[in-house]
Amino acid sequence: MSLTVGRVARLAGVTVRTLHHYDEIGLLSPSERTQAGYRRYTDADLERLQQVLFYRELGFGLEEITAILDDPGSDEMTHLRRQRELLMARADRLRDMVAAVEVAMEARTMNITLTPEERFEVFGGFRPERYEAEAQRRWGGTREYAESRRRVASYTKDDWLRLRDEAALITEELVAAMKAGLPAGGEAVMELAERHREHISRWFYECTPAIHRCLGELYVGDARFTETLESAASGLAAYLSEAIEANADRREGA
């Protein structure tokens, strides 16, 4: 049973004018005509139209689609395999776009106002906003959380670079002390732990010895923090945690 051009247009969600244009350029010509000259589309025509609409959705031009569909070496399975590959690639791109939008949304939530280029320069592949939802859930009601958000909202790229470099220097000195065999509870390493605490207080929120002690426990209790510290040197997470503990005992006992 064949269908009229109007019926096909409604089924396919296109205009009659579009179907007429496809016929004029030889992309999709109806196989039948009535005695009065009206177009009638067969099942085979509808299958070809479906292929046309698939390729159009994927961004192909009409000339490209004509060449693809008229290729004598292609059959229905060839088209389906090609379309599946194209759709999978498009899905990957869309997932990447969704992820990029989510990162941007989370960055806005954190009040990080750097441009994409500046963010890459400061953070590299690390995305602090990925942990924002968890941070808000765990500490969102605290004064320290509110203070941290207030401060970072005003930071420029240069501020972030100074923050990053200062943190990197402390990490380098901790690694050097650990490799030199200095005890984590010794005076020199406790001073590094104190610098670590002061760094947090200077850039984010007032980090008391008690809060710092909790952070030290987090460094060895949360695999993500441990992995970050261990990327600098194996054993650093436990070493820093022990130094923080010793420094907190010293500060609280002072």
Phi and psi restraints in degrees (value plus and minus 20) as a CYANA .aco file:
   2 SER   PHI    -118.7   -78.7
   2 SER   PSI     140.3   180.3
   3 LEU   PHI    -141.0  -101.0
   3 LEU   PSI     132.5   172.5
   4 THR   PHI     -94.9   -54.9
   4 THR   PSI     143.9   183.9
   5 VAL   PHI     -84.0   -44.0
   5 VAL   PSI     -55.5   -15.5
   6 GLY   PHI     -85.4   -45.4
   6 GLY   PSI     -62.2   -22.2
   7 ARG   PHI     -84.8   -44.8
   7 ARG   PSI     -63.0   -23.0
   8 VAL   PHI     -84.2   -44.2
   8 VAL   PSI     -61.0   -21.0
   9 ALA   PHI     -80.1   -40.1
   9 ALA   PSI     -63.0   -23.0
  10 ARG   PHI     -86.8   -46.8
  10 ARG   PSI     -61.0   -21.0
  11 LEU   PHI     -84.6   -44.6
  11 LEU   PSI     -59.7   -19.7
  12 ALA   PHI    -108.4   -68.4
  12 ALA   PSI     -33.6     6.4
  13 GLY   PHI      54.5    94.5
  13 GLY   PSI      10.5    50.5
  14 VAL   PHI    -142.5  -102.5
  14 VAL   PSI     154.5   194.5
  15 THR   PHI    -111.3   -71.3
  15 THR   PSI     137.7   177.7
  16 VAL   PHI     -80.7   -40.7
  16 VAL   PSI     -57.6   -17.6
  17 ARG   PHI     -80.6   -40.6
  17 ARG   PSI     -57.9   -17.9
  18 THR   PHI     -82.7   -42.7
  18 THR   PSI     -64.0   -24.0
  19 LEU   PHI     -85.0   -45.0
  19 LEU   PSI     -58.8   -18.8
  20 HIS   PHI     -82.1   -42.1
  20 HIS   PSI     -60.7   -20.7
  21 HIS   PHI     -85.0   -45.0
  21 HIS   PSI     -62.4   -22.4
  22 TYR   PHI     -79.2   -39.2
  22 TYR   PSI     -57.9   -17.9
  23 ASP   PHI     -87.5   -47.5
  23 ASP   PSI     -62.8   -22.8
  24 GLU   PHI     -83.4   -43.4
  24 GLU   PSI     -55.5   -15.5
  25 ILE   PHI    -113.4   -73.4
  25 ILE   PSI     -17.7    22.3
  26 GLY   PHI      60.0   100.0
  26 GLY   PSI      -6.8    33.2
  27 LEU   PHI     -97.8   -57.8
  27 LEU   PSI     -61.6   -21.6
  28 LEU   PHI    -168.3  -128.3
  28 LEU   PSI      78.3   118.3
  29 SER   PHI    -124.5   -84.5
  29 SER   PSI     107.3   147.3
  30 PRO   PHI     -80.5   -40.5
  30 PRO   PSI     121.6   161.6
  31 SER   PHI     -96.6   -56.6
  31 SER   PSI     -39.1     0.9
  32 GLU   PHI    -147.8  -107.8
  32 GLU   PSI     137.0   177.0
  33 ARG   PHI    -158.8  -118.8
  33 ARG   PSI     124.4   164.4
  34 THR   PHI     -97.5   -57.5
  34 THR   PSI     150.6   190.6
  35 GLN   PHI     -80.4   -40.4
  35 GLN   PSI     -46.6    -6.6
  36 ALA   PHI    -105.2   -65.2
  36 ALA   PSI     -22.4    17.6
  37 GLY   PHI      73.7   113.7
  37 GLY   PSI     -11.9    28.1
  38 TYR   PHI     -99.3   -59.3
  38 TYR   PSI     123.8   163.8
  39 ARG   PHI     -91.0   -51.0
  39 ARG   PSI     121.3   161.3
  40 ARG   PHI    -154.9  -114.9
  40 ARG   PSI     109.5   149.5
  41 TYR   PHI    -124.1   -84.1
  41 TYR   PSI     110.1   150.1
  42 THR   PHI    -111.8   -71.8
  42 THR   PSI     156.7   196.7
  43 ASP   PHI     -79.5   -39.5
  43 ASP   PSI     -59.8   -19.8
  44 ALA   PHI     -84.1   -44.1
  44 ALA   PSI     -56.5   -16.5
  45 ASP   PHI     -85.3   -45.3
  45 ASP   PSI     -60.1   -20.1
  46 LEU   PHI     -86.1   -46.1
  46 LEU   PSI     -56.6   -16.6
  47 GLU   PHI     -83.6   -43.6
  47 GLU   PSI     -61.5   -21.5
  48 ARG   PHI     -86.4   -46.4
  48 ARG   PSI     -59.8   -19.8
  49 LEU   PHI     -81.5   -41.5
  49 LEU   PSI     -60.1   -20.1
  50 GLN   PHI     -80.5   -40.5
  50 GLN   PSI     -62.3   -22.3
  51 GLN   PHI     -83.4   -43.4
  51 GLN   PSI     -62.2   -22.2
  52 VAL   PHI     -78.9   -38.9
  52 VAL   PSI     -67.2   -27.2
  53 LEU   PHI     -86.7   -46.7
  53 LEU   PSI     -54.5   -14.5
  54 PHE   PHI     -79.7   -39.7
  54 PHE   PSI     -71.9   -31.9
  55 TYR   PHI     -87.7   -47.7
  55 TYR   PSI     -54.2   -14.2
  56 ARG   PHI     -83.3   -43.3
  56 ARG   PSI     -63.3   -23.3
  57 GLU   PHI     -80.9   -40.9
  57 GLU   PSI     -51.7   -11.7
  58 LEU   PHI    -104.4   -64.4
  58 LEU   PSI     -18.1    21.9
  59 GLY   PHI      75.7   115.7
  59 GLY   PSI     -11.4    28.6
  60 PHE   PHI     -97.8   -57.8
  60 PHE   PSI     126.7   166.7
  61 GLY   PHI     -99.3   -59.3
  61 GLY   PSI     143.2   183.2
  62 LEU   PHI     -84.3   -44.3
  62 LEU   PSI     -57.5   -17.5
  63 GLU   PHI     -85.8   -45.8
  63 GLU   PSI     -60.8   -20.8
  64 GLU   PHI     -81.8   -41.8
  64 GLU   PSI     -63.2   -23.2
  65 ILE   PHI     -83.6   -43.6
  65 ILE   PSI     -61.2   -21.2
  66 THR   PHI     -79.4   -39.4
  66 THR   PSI     -64.9   -24.9
  67 ALA   PHI     -85.3   -45.3
  67 ALA   PSI     -59.8   -19.8
  68 ILE   PHI     -85.2   -45.2
  68 ILE   PSI     -68.3   -28.3
  69 LEU   PHI     -91.5   -51.5
  69 LEU   PSI     -47.2    -7.2
  70 ASP   PHI    -112.4   -72.4
  70 ASP   PSI     -17.7    22.3
  71 ASP   PHI     -85.3   -45.3
  71 ASP   PSI      98.4   138.4
  72 PRO   PHI     -85.1   -45.1
  72 PRO   PSI     -37.3     2.7
  73 GLY   PHI    -108.4   -68.4
  73 GLY   PSI     -18.7    21.3
  74 SER   PHI    -126.1   -86.1
  74 SER   PSI     119.7   159.7
  75 ASP   PHI    -145.6  -105.6
  75 ASP   PSI    -194.6  -154.6
  76 GLU   PHI     -79.5   -39.5
  76 GLU   PSI     -63.3   -23.3
  77 MET   PHI     -85.3   -45.3
  77 MET   PSI     -55.6   -15.6
  78 THR   PHI     -81.3   -41.3
  78 THR   PSI     -65.0   -25.0
  79 HIS   PHI     -84.2   -44.2
  79 HIS   PSI     -62.0   -22.0
  80 LEU   PHI     -84.3   -44.3
  80 LEU   PSI     -61.7   -21.7
  81 ARG   PHI     -84.3   -44.3
  81 ARG   PSI     -64.4   -24.4
  82 ARG   PHI     -81.8   -41.8
  82 ARG   PSI     -63.8   -23.8
  83 GLN   PHI     -85.5   -45.5
  83 GLN   PSI     -57.2   -17.2
  84 ARG   PHI     -83.1   -43.1
  84 ARG   PSI     -64.2   -24.2
  85 GLU   PHI     -81.6   -41.6
  85 GLU   PSI     -63.2   -23.2
  86 LEU   PHI     -85.9   -45.9
  86 LEU   PSI     -60.7   -20.7
  87 LEU   PHI     -87.1   -47.1
  87 LEU   PSI     -58.4   -18.4
  88 MET   PHI     -84.3   -44.3
  88 MET   PSI     -62.0   -22.0
  89 ALA   PHI     -84.5   -44.5
  89 ALA   PSI     -60.0   -20.0
  90 ARG   PHI     -86.3   -46.3
  90 ARG   PSI     -59.7   -19.7
  91 ALA   PHI     -81.5   -41.5
  91 ALA   PSI     -59.7   -19.7
  92 ASP   PHI     -82.3   -42.3
  92 ASP   PSI     -63.5   -23.5
  93 ARG   PHI     -84.0   -44.0
  93 ARG   PSI     -60.5   -20.5
  94 LEU   PHI     -86.4   -46.4
  94 LEU   PSI     -58.3   -18.3
  95 ARG   PHI     -82.6   -42.6
  95 ARG   PSI     -61.1   -21.1
  96 ASP   PHI     -83.1   -43.1
  96 ASP   PSI     -60.0   -20.0
  97 MET   PHI     -86.3   -46.3
  97 MET   PSI     -62.1   -22.1
  98 VAL   PHI     -81.0   -41.0
  98 VAL   PSI     -63.6   -23.6
  99 ALA   PHI     -81.9   -41.9
  99 ALA   PSI     -60.6   -20.6
 100 ALA   PHI     -84.8   -44.8
 100 ALA   PSI     -60.4   -20.4
 101 VAL   PHI     -85.6   -45.6
 101 VAL   PSI     -61.6   -21.6
 102 GLU   PHI     -83.1   -43.1
 102 GLU   PSI     -61.0   -21.0
 103 VAL   PHI     -81.5   -41.5
 103 VAL   PSI     -63.4   -23.4
 104 ALA   PHI     -83.3   -43.3
 104 ALA   PSI     -60.3   -20.3
 105 MET   PHI     -83.9   -43.9
 105 MET   PSI     -62.9   -22.9
 106 GLU   PHI     -87.4   -47.4
 106 GLU   PSI     -56.4   -16.4
 107 ALA   PHI     -83.1   -43.1
 107 ALA   PSI     -59.9   -19.9
 108 ARG   PHI     -83.6   -43.6
 108 ARG   PSI     -59.1   -19.1
 109 THR   PHI     -80.9   -40.9
 109 THR   PSI     -57.5   -17.5
 110 MET   PHI    -102.6   -62.6
 110 MET   PSI     -24.2    15.8
 111 ASN   PHI      45.3    85.3
 111 ASN   PSI       6.9    46.9
 112 ILE   PHI    -103.9   -63.9
 112 ILE   PSI      93.9   133.9
 113 THR   PHI    -125.8   -85.8
 113 THR   PSI       2.6    42.6
 114 LEU   PHI     -95.2   -55.2
 114 LEU   PSI     134.2   174.2
 115 THR   PHI     -93.6   -53.6
 115 THR   PSI     143.3   183.3
 116 PRO   PHI     -74.8   -34.8
 116 PRO   PSI     -60.9   -20.9
 117 GLU   PHI     -85.1   -45.1
 117 GLU   PSI     -62.7   -22.7
 118 GLU   PHI     -86.3   -46.3
 118 GLU   PSI     -59.1   -19.1
 119 ARG   PHI     -82.0   -42.0
 119 ARG   PSI     -62.2   -22.2
 120 PHE   PHI     -85.5   -45.5
 120 PHE   PSI     -60.2   -20.2
 121 GLU   PHI     -83.4   -43.4
 121 GLU   PSI     -58.6   -18.6
 122 VAL   PHI    -100.1   -60.1
 122 VAL   PSI     -71.1   -31.1
 123 PHE   PHI    -120.2   -80.2
 123 PHE   PSI     -33.6     6.4
 124 GLY   PHI      42.9    82.9
 124 GLY   PSI    -152.2  -112.2
 125 GLY   PHI    -103.5   -63.5
 125 GLY   PSI     -27.8    12.2
 126 PHE   PHI     -96.8   -56.8
 126 PHE   PSI     117.8   157.8
 127 ARG   PHI    -143.2  -103.2
 127 ARG   PSI      74.8   114.8
 128 PRO   PHI     -80.3   -40.3
 128 PRO   PSI     -48.3    -8.3
 129 GLU   PHI     -87.6   -47.6
 129 GLU   PSI     -36.0     4.0
 130 ARG   PHI     -84.7   -44.7
 130 ARG   PSI     -42.1    -2.1
 131 TYR   PHI    -123.0   -83.0
 131 TYR   PSI     -14.0    26.0
 132 GLU   PHI     -85.0   -45.0
 132 GLU   PSI     -62.8   -22.8
 133 ALA   PHI     -80.9   -40.9
 133 ALA   PSI     -63.2   -23.2
 134 GLU   PHI     -86.7   -46.7
 134 GLU   PSI     -61.9   -21.9
 135 ALA   PHI     -81.7   -41.7
 135 ALA   PSI     -61.1   -21.1
 136 GLN   PHI     -86.3   -46.3
 136 GLN   PSI     -58.5   -18.5
 137 ARG   PHI     -85.6   -45.6
 137 ARG   PSI     -59.9   -19.9
 138 ARG   PHI    -104.0   -64.0
 138 ARG   PSI     -56.3   -16.3
 139 TRP   PHI    -149.5  -109.5
 139 TRP   PSI     -11.7    28.3
 140 GLY   PHI     -76.7   -36.7
 140 GLY   PSI     -47.0    -7.0
 141 GLY   PHI    -109.8   -69.8
 141 GLY   PSI     -17.1    22.9
 142 THR   PHI    -111.5   -71.5
 142 THR   PSI     136.4   176.4
 143 ARG   PHI     -85.5   -45.5
 143 ARG   PSI     -56.0   -16.0
 144 GLU   PHI     -84.6   -44.6
 144 GLU   PSI     -59.9   -19.9
 145 TYR   PHI     -82.9   -42.9
 145 TYR   PSI     -66.6   -26.6
 146 ALA   PHI     -82.8   -42.8
 146 ALA   PSI     -60.0   -20.0
 147 GLU   PHI     -86.1   -46.1
 147 GLU   PSI     -61.0   -21.0
 148 SER   PHI     -82.0   -42.0
 148 SER   PSI     -64.6   -24.6
 149 ARG   PHI     -83.1   -43.1
 149 ARG   PSI     -60.0   -20.0
 150 ARG   PHI     -84.0   -44.0
 150 ARG   PSI     -61.8   -21.8
 151 ARG   PHI     -89.8   -49.8
 151 ARG   PSI     -69.4   -29.4
 152 VAL   PHI     -86.4   -46.4
 152 VAL   PSI     -40.9    -0.9
 153 ALA   PHI     -82.6   -42.6
 153 ALA   PSI     -44.3    -4.3
 154 SER   PHI    -119.7   -79.7
 154 SER   PSI     -22.5    17.5
 155 TYR   PHI     -94.9   -54.9
 155 TYR   PSI     113.9   153.9
 156 THR   PHI    -108.9   -68.9
 156 THR   PSI     157.1   197.1
 157 LYS   PHI     -78.8   -38.8
 157 LYS   PSI     -61.5   -21.5
 158 ASP   PHI     -83.7   -43.7
 158 ASP   PSI     -57.6   -17.6
 159 ASP   PHI     -80.8   -40.8
 159 ASP   PSI     -67.2   -27.2
 160 TRP   PHI     -84.0   -44.0
 160 TRP   PSI     -57.4   -17.4
 161 LEU   PHI     -87.0   -47.0
 161 LEU   PSI     -60.2   -20.2
 162 ARG   PHI     -84.4   -44.4
 162 ARG   PSI     -61.9   -21.9
 163 LEU   PHI     -79.1   -39.1
 163 LEU   PSI     -68.4   -28.4
 164 ARG   PHI     -81.6   -41.6
 164 ARG   PSI     -65.6   -25.6
 165 ASP   PHI     -87.2   -47.2
 165 ASP   PSI     -57.1   -17.1
 166 GLU   PHI     -84.6   -44.6
 166 GLU   PSI     -64.0   -24.0
 167 ALA   PHI     -84.5   -44.5
 167 ALA   PSI     -59.9   -19.9
 168 ALA   PHI     -84.3   -44.3
 168 ALA   PSI     -58.3   -18.3
 169 LEU   PHI     -84.9   -44.9
 169 LEU   PSI     -62.3   -22.3
 170 ILE   PHI     -81.9   -41.9
 170 ILE   PSI     -63.2   -23.2
 171 THR   PHI     -82.4   -42.4
 171 THR   PSI     -63.7   -23.7
 172 GLU   PHI     -80.0   -40.0
 172 GLU   PSI     -62.2   -22.2
 173 GLU   PHI     -90.7   -50.7
 173 GLU   PSI     -54.0   -14.0
 174 LEU   PHI     -85.0   -45.0
 174 LEU   PSI     -63.5   -23.5
 175 VAL   PHI     -82.0   -42.0
 175 VAL   PSI     -63.7   -23.7
 176 ALA   PHI     -82.5   -42.5
 176 ALA   PSI     -62.0   -22.0
 177 ALA   PHI     -84.5   -44.5
 177 ALA   PSI     -61.6   -21.6
 178 MET   PHI     -84.8   -44.8
 178 MET   PSI     -64.6   -24.6
 179 LYS   PHI     -88.4   -48.4
 179 LYS   PSI     -45.7    -5.7
 180 ALA   PHI    -100.2   -60.2
 180 ALA   PSI     -25.4    14.6
 181 GLY   PHI      63.6   103.6
 181 GLY   PSI      -5.6    34.4
 182 LEU   PHI     -89.6   -49.6
 182 LEU   PSI     115.7   155.7
 183 PRO   PHI     -86.7   -46.7
 183 PRO   PSI     120.3   160.3
 184 ALA   PHI     -81.9   -41.9
 184 ALA   PSI     -48.7    -8.7
 185 GLY   PHI    -112.0   -72.0
 185 GLY   PSI     -14.1    25.9
 186 GLY   PHI     -98.5   -58.5
 186 GLY   PSI     144.9   184.9
 187 GLU   PHI     -78.3   -38.3
 187 GLU   PSI     -66.5   -26.5
 188 ALA   PHI     -83.4   -43.4
 188 ALA   PSI     -62.1   -22.1
 189 VAL   PHI     -96.4   -56.4
 189 VAL   PSI     -52.8   -12.8
 190 MET   PHI     -82.2   -42.2
 190 MET   PSI     -55.0   -15.0
 191 GLU   PHI     -84.9   -44.9
 191 GLU   PSI     -56.0   -16.0
 192 LEU   PHI     -86.5   -46.5
 192 LEU   PSI     -59.1   -19.1
 193 ALA   PHI     -83.2   -43.2
 193 ALA   PSI     -57.4   -17.4
 194 GLU   PHI     -86.7   -46.7
 194 GLU   PSI     -59.6   -19.6
 195 ARG   PHI     -82.1   -42.1
 195 ARG   PSI     -56.8   -16.8
 196 HIS   PHI     -82.4   -42.4
 196 HIS   PSI     -64.2   -24.2
 197 ARG   PHI     -84.2   -44.2
 197 ARG   PSI     -63.9   -23.9
 198 GLU   PHI     -85.1   -45.1
 198 GLU   PSI     -54.7   -14.7
 199 HIS   PHI     -80.0   -40.0
 199 HIS   PSI     -66.6   -26.6
 200 ILE   PHI     -82.3   -42.3
 200 ILE   PSI     -63.5   -23.5
 201 SER   PHI     -83.9   -43.9
 201 SER   PSI     -57.0   -17.0
 202 ARG   PHI     -91.1   -51.1
 202 ARG   PSI     -57.5   -17.5
 203 TRP   PHI    -123.2   -83.2
 203 TRP   PSI     -44.7    -4.7
 204 PHE   PHI    -143.2  -103.2
 204 PHE   PSI     -82.7   -42.7
 205 TYR   PHI    -180.3  -140.3
 205 TYR   PSI     145.7   185.7
 206 GLU   PHI     -88.8   -48.8
 206 GLU   PSI      86.6   126.6
 207 CYS   PHI    -115.3   -75.3
 207 CYS   PSI      78.6   118.6
 208 THR   PHI     -91.6   -51.6
 208 THR   PSI     142.1   182.1
 209 PRO   PHI     -74.9   -34.9
 209 PRO   PSI     -55.6   -15.6
 210 ALA   PHI     -86.6   -46.6
 210 ALA   PSI     -63.0   -23.0
 211 ILE   PHI     -85.8   -45.8
 211 ILE   PSI     -60.3   -20.3
 212 HIS   PHI     -82.6   -42.6
 212 HIS   PSI     -57.7   -17.7
 213 ARG   PHI     -81.1   -41.1
 213 ARG   PSI     -61.3   -21.3
 214 CYS   PHI     -84.1   -44.1
 214 CYS   PSI     -58.7   -18.7
 215 LEU   PHI     -83.2   -43.2
 215 LEU   PSI     -60.9   -20.9
 216 GLY   PHI     -79.3   -39.3
 216 GLY   PSI     -59.1   -19.1
 217 GLU   PHI     -87.3   -47.3
 217 GLU   PSI     -55.5   -15.5
 218 LEU   PHI     -86.1   -46.1
 218 LEU   PSI     -54.8   -14.8
 219 TYR   PHI     -81.9   -41.9
 219 TYR   PSI     -51.0   -11.0
 220 VAL   PHI    -123.3   -83.3
 220 VAL   PSI     -34.3     5.7
 221 GLY   PHI    -115.5   -75.5
 221 GLY   PSI     -38.1     1.9
 222 ASP   PHI    -134.4   -94.4
 222 ASP   PSI      98.6   138.6
 223 ALA   PHI     -79.1   -39.1
 223 ALA   PSI     -49.8    -9.8
 224 ARG   PHI     -89.3   -49.3
 224 ARG   PSI     -63.0   -23.0
 225 PHE   PHI     -86.8   -46.8
 225 PHE   PSI     -62.4   -22.4
 226 THR   PHI     -78.3   -38.3
 226 THR   PSI     -66.0   -26.0
 227 GLU   PHI     -81.4   -41.4
 227 GLU   PSI     -60.7   -20.7
 228 THR   PHI     -81.9   -41.9
 228 THR   PSI     -66.1   -26.1
 229 LEU   PHI     -89.3   -49.3
 229 LEU   PSI     -58.4   -18.4
 230 GLU   PHI     -88.8   -48.8
 230 GLU   PSI     -39.3     0.7
 231 SER   PHI     -86.1   -46.1
 231 SER   PSI     -42.3    -2.3
 232 ALA   PHI    -103.2   -63.2
 232 ALA   PSI     -59.3   -19.3
 233 ALA   PHI    -189.3  -149.3
 233 ALA   PSI     117.0   157.0
 234 SER   PHI     -83.1   -43.1
 234 SER   PSI     109.3   149.3
 235 GLY   PHI      73.6   113.6
 235 GLY   PSI     -24.6    15.4
 236 LEU   PHI     -86.4   -46.4
 236 LEU   PSI     -56.8   -16.8
 237 ALA   PHI     -79.1   -39.1
 237 ALA   PSI     -69.7   -29.7
 238 ALA   PHI     -87.0   -47.0
 238 ALA   PSI     -57.7   -17.7
 239 TYR   PHI     -83.1   -43.1
 239 TYR   PSI     -67.4   -27.4
 240 LEU   PHI     -86.4   -46.4
 240 LEU   PSI     -61.2   -21.2
 241 SER   PHI     -79.9   -39.9
 241 SER   PSI     -62.7   -22.7
 242 GLU   PHI     -86.6   -46.6
 242 GLU   PSI     -59.2   -19.2
 243 ALA   PHI     -86.1   -46.1
 243 ALA   PSI     -59.7   -19.7
 244 ILE   PHI     -83.2   -43.2
 244 ILE   PSI     -63.1   -23.1
 245 GLU   PHI     -80.5   -40.5
 245 GLU   PSI     -66.4   -26.4
 246 ALA   PHI     -85.4   -45.4
 246 ALA   PSI     -60.9   -20.9
 247 ASN   PHI     -87.7   -47.7
 247 ASN   PSI     -57.9   -17.9
 248 ALA   PHI     -84.6   -44.6
 248 ALA   PSI     -61.7   -21.7
 249 ASP   PHI     -80.4   -40.4
 249 ASP   PSI     -62.5   -22.5
 250 ARG   PHI     -84.7   -44.7
 250 ARG   PSI     -65.3   -25.3
 251 ARG   PHI     -89.1   -49.1
 251 ARG   PSI     -61.6   -21.6
 252 GLU   PHI     -92.9   -52.9
 252 GLU   PSI     -43.6    -3.6
 253 GLY   PHI    -109.3   -69.3
 253 GLY   PSI     -26.4    13.6
